[in-house]
Amino acid sequence: MPNVGKSTLFNCLTSSQAAEAANYPFCTIEPNIGVVTVPDKRVDELVRLYNPKKTVKTVIEFVDIAGLVAGASKGEGLGNQFLSHIREVDAIIHIVRCFENDNVIHVNNRVDPKADIEIIETELILKDLETLEGRIHKTEKGLKSGDKKIKDEYASYLELKKHLESGRLAKYYVNEYKKNHSPDDYAHLHDLNLLTDKHVLYVANVDDKNINGNEYSKIVEDIAAKEGEEAIVLSVEIEAELSRLEADEKAEFLQELGIAEAGLDKLIHTAYHLLGLQTFFTAGEKEVHAWTITKGTKAPQAAGVIHTDFEHGFIRAEIMGYNDLLTHGSEHAVKEKGLMRVEGKDYEVKDGDVVYFRFNV
C-alpha cells in the first residue's frame, strides 16, 4: 500500500536517497532499482586469510515500485503500470503498515494489516485472471489439432481460473499441480509468470517502541505462516537512523536496543534464502570472490556462473569446506589433513564451498 515505509526502507537498503520518500500516495512513479551487497562474514574471513588484491561480494537487486490501492488492476492509482513491474521480479517483498501515527496518512484512514494484505492480494489475483484469460483464448485456437498436451494445458488453465476466481493465490494451485506432474508438464503454468505464483516475504513495519513486534505484526506473521511464506518484523524508522551511522556507532546502537542483527541484514538474508540462493567462493591472492547459485546447482553449471568456458570444458572441481579452511588456517594445511576433495560433474555445490575448477578450453 502507499505510505507504509517502502521507499524509506529502499533508501536504507541501498544507502541512498534514490527513492523519494514523502507523506503522500504515489510519490514513487518510476521503479527505483538498487543493487545491494549480501552481508557475509565468511568473505571477510577469507580476505583475512588470503589478503587478496580484489574482493567481490554477492548482490541482490531490489526494485522499489509505487504502492497499490484497491482497483489497481483496473488502472486505479496508476496501478496497471506498477503491476507490470512486479511481473519482472523473482519474489515480492510486501511491506505492511503495523504502526499507529496520526502524522502519516493511511490511504484508507485506518491501520488494518489483514485488510491491507487482502487488498494487495485481490489486485494481484485480478491481474492474474486477466493474464490467464488471454492465454485461455490463445490456447482455444489450438484445440482443433487434437493434441493431447494442448488439451491438458487448456484443462489446467480452466481449473486455475476457477481457483483464482474463488480468491485464492495461484501458487496454491500450481504447487498441488506440481505434485502430480513432471516438470515438462507444469512448465506452461510457470511460463504464465503469474504475480500470485511468486514467493512473498512479508515485512511488518512497526514503530521504534515495538521493535520486537506488536498485535499488528502478529497478524502479518500468522498470514505468512498460513501461506507458507516468510515474515520479519522491523522498524523502518530505526533502520533509517542506522543507515546514517558509521559501523562502530551502528554496533553500539544495536547493542543499546538489544538487537543482534540489523533489520536490513535480516531482510537481505531472508530474501536470499527465499529465492533458494546460496554462495560458493573462489579464493586466492588475486581475488576473493563470492558467487551466487541456486540450491542444487551441479559443479559444471556453478563453473559456468564464472565463465561459460569453465562449464563447457569442465574436468573436475577441487573443493575445500569453508569451516575446514578457517579451522586449519591455510589451503596448504587443509590439503595436508586430506580435507581437499576432488568432485566430478554430478557434484552439487554446497553453500560455503571454496572451489577451484579445472577445465579444458
N, C-alpha and C positions, 0 to 999 in steps of 0.2 A: 504494500500500500504506500501512497505518498506519505512523507513526513514521519517515517519510522526510524530514521538514522542511517539509511542506506548509503547516501553519498558521503556522510561524515565517516562512516566505517571504511568505505572505499579509500578515502583520503588517508586514513590511518594506515590501512594495509599497504598503500603504495608510497607512504611518507610524502605525500604531495598535496597540493590543493587543486588537483586536476578536475575534480568533480565539484561543481558549485553546490554548496550546502546552504539552503535557505529555508525560511519558515513559511513556504507556500507550496502548493502542489505543482508538480511537473516542472520544477526548476532544472531537472535533467531532461534534455531533449535528445541530443545525440548520445549514443552509448559511449561511456568512457572506458578505455582499456588500460589495464595496468599489469605489468609482469612482476611477480612477487617471488623473492627467494624463499625457498623452503628451509626453515631453521633446522640445522643438523649438526649436533656437536661432534659427530664422527668425522666430518670434514675437517674441523679444527684440530682434532687429534692426529689425523693423517698429515695435515700440514706441519704439525709439530714434529712428526717422525721423519718426514721427507724433506722439509724446508724447500718446497718447490719454487720455481720462478713464477708460476702462474697457478691460480686456484679458480675452479668453476663449480658453482653450486647448482642444484636443480631448481627449477622455477615452475610456478603455476600462473596461468593467465586468468585474471579476474575481469569481468565486464560489469560495469555499473549501468543499468538501464533505468528508465523512468518508472515511477510507481504505477501500478494498475488500479483501476477502480471498477465498480460494477458497470457492465456494459462495454468493457474494453474490447471484447471480441467483435462488437458491432461498431467499433471506432470511437467509443466514448473516451474522453481524456486522451485523445491521440493514440488510443490503445492498440490499434492494428499493427502499426509500425513497430511498437515495442514488443508485441508478441512475436513478431518475425525475428527479432534479435535473440529471443530466448531459444529459438529453434537451432541456432548455431552452436550452442554450448553443450558440454558433456554432462553437466549436472547443474542443479539450481540451488543457490543459497537463498532461502526465504527468510527475510528479516521481519520479525513480528514485534509490534509495539507492546511492551509489558510494563510500562511506567505511566504514572499519572503526572501531568504537568499542564496546567491551565495556559501556560505561555506558548505551548507547542500545539498548533492546530491539528486536530484529527479530522479527516475528511467526513466522517460520519458522526462527529461530536461525541464520541464515547470510546472507552478502552475496552475492547472485547476481542481477545486473541482468536477465539474459536470462530467468531463471525468473520473476522478479517481473513483467516485462512480459508474459510469456505468461499468467500467472495473470489479470492485468487484462484482457487481450485475450479470453481464454476466457470470462470472466464477461460481457463486453460482447456477445460473439457469442451466448452462450446467451440473454441478454435480447432480442437482436435476433430470434432464432429464435422466441421467444415472441410478439413483436410481429407477425412475419411470418405465423405460423400463424393468428393472429386475423384478419389481412387475407385470407389464402387462404380461410378458412372463410366469410368475409363475401362474397368475390368468387364463390365457387362458386354461390351463390344466384342470381347474375345471369347465369350461363352459359346458362340456358334461353332467354334472349331471343335468342341467336344473334348478338348484337352483336360485330362483329369486334374493336373496341377492347377490350372486356371480355375476349375470348378471348386477345388478345395480352398484355394485362396479367397475366392468370392464368398464362399460359405463362412469363412473365418471373419471376413470384413463385416458381414451382416451380423454375426454374433457380437463382434466388438462394438458395432454401432448400438445394438440393444444395450450392451453393458454400459457404454458411455451415457446413453440416454437415461439410464437409471441413476446417474450422478456418481458413478464410480470411476476411479482413475484407470487409465489404460494399462498401467503396469501390472495391476492385479490380474487382468485377463491374459496379458502376454506371458506372465510368469506361470500361470496354470497351463497355458498352451504349450510352453516350452517343455513341461514335464512329460508330455505325451508325444512329442515330435522331435525329429532330428534337426540340427542347426540349419540344414538346407531347407527344411520345411517350415521354419519360422522366420527365415531371413526377410520375407516380404513384410512382416509386421514391423521389424526394426527399421526397414527401409522407409516406412512412413514417417519416421523421425517425429513421433508424436510428443507434444510437450509434457503430457502426463505419463509418459513412459520413461522419464528421466528420474534419476535419484535426486532426492531433496535433502539438503542439510538445513534444519531449522535453527535460526539464531534468535533466542529470546532476549530482546534488548531491554534491560532493567535500568533503574536509576542507581546512583552511586551508593544509596543506602541499602540496596538489596542485591549486592554482587553475588551472593550465593543462591539467589532465586527468591521468588515470591509466589503468591497464589496464581498470578497470570502465567508466569514461566512454567509452573507445574502443568497447566493446561496444555501448553505447547509441547512439553516433554511427553505427556500422555498421548497426544495426537501423533507425534513422531514414532513412539513405541508401537502404537496400533498399526501404523503404516510400514513398520519395519525399517524406519529411517533413523538418522542421527539427529540429535539436538544438543546445542550447547547454550549456556547462559553467559551473557557478558554485558557489561555496561559500556556502550559506545562513548558515553561522556568520559569515563575513566580512560578508555583506550585513546581518546583524543589527547588527554593530558599526558599519557605515557609516551605517545608518539613525538612529543615535543622535548622529551628528556634525553640526556646522554645515557649510555649503557649503565654506568655505575649508579647514577641517580634513579634510573628505572628499577634496578635491582633493589635499591633501598626502599623505593615507594611500594613495590610489590610485597616486600617483607612487612612493611607497616600495615598493609591491607590484609596480610595473611594469605596471599595468593602464591601458589607455587609456580604457575605459568601464566604469562600474559594471555588475555583472551584472544588476541590476534594470532599468537603462536598456536594456540589450541585450535582456532578456526582453520589455519593453514594445514596443520597436521591432519585434522579431521577431514578436510576436503580432499587431501592427498589419499587418505585411507578410503574415503567414499568412492573415489574414482578407480579403486583397485590398483593403485600405483605402488611401486617400491623402487629402491635405489641400489644400484651397484656402483663400484668405484674402480677407476684406473688410477694408479699412483706411481710416481717416480720423481726424480729430481727436476725434470722439466715441468711437470704438471700434476696436480691432484684434481681429478675431475669426477663429479658425481653425475651419474646418468639415470634417467627415468625410464622405467619399463613397466608394463602391466604384469601382474602376478601370473605365473605360469609360462612366461616367455622362455623359450629354449635358447641355448648358448649361441647358435648361429644368428638368430634374429636379434639377440642382445648385441652381438658384434656389429650387426647391420645398423644399429642405432648410432654407432660411432662413425661407420663408413660402409657404404654398400659393398665395397671391395672385400671388407672383412667377412661379410656374410657369404658372398659368392665363393671366396677362396678359403673358407673356414677349414682348419685342420683339427685344432683342439683348443681347449681353454685351460689355463693353469690358474688355479683358484686358491686363495687364502681366505679364511674367515676373518672378518674384522676383529672379533674378540681375541682370536689367536694372535693376530698381528700386534694388538695392543698389549696383550699379556706378555709376549716374548720380546717385544721392543724393536724388532727389525725383521725384514724379509729373510735375511740370512739365518737368523735364529729359528724362524718358522720352518725353513727348509731342513735345517739340522734336526729338528724334532720330528721330521717326517709328516708335517701337517699341511704341506702344499699338495693339493690334489690335481690330477690331470683328468679332465672330463671331456666327453665327446659330444656329438651333435644332439643327443637326446636329453642332455642335462638341462634341467630347469634352473635358471639363475635365481639365487636367493637374495633376499634383502640383506645388504651388508657385505656381500661377496666383494673381495678385491681381486680383480681379474686381469690376466694377460692373455690376449688372444694370439694364437699362431695361425697364420694364413698364407696362402699362395695367391699371387696375382696372375 
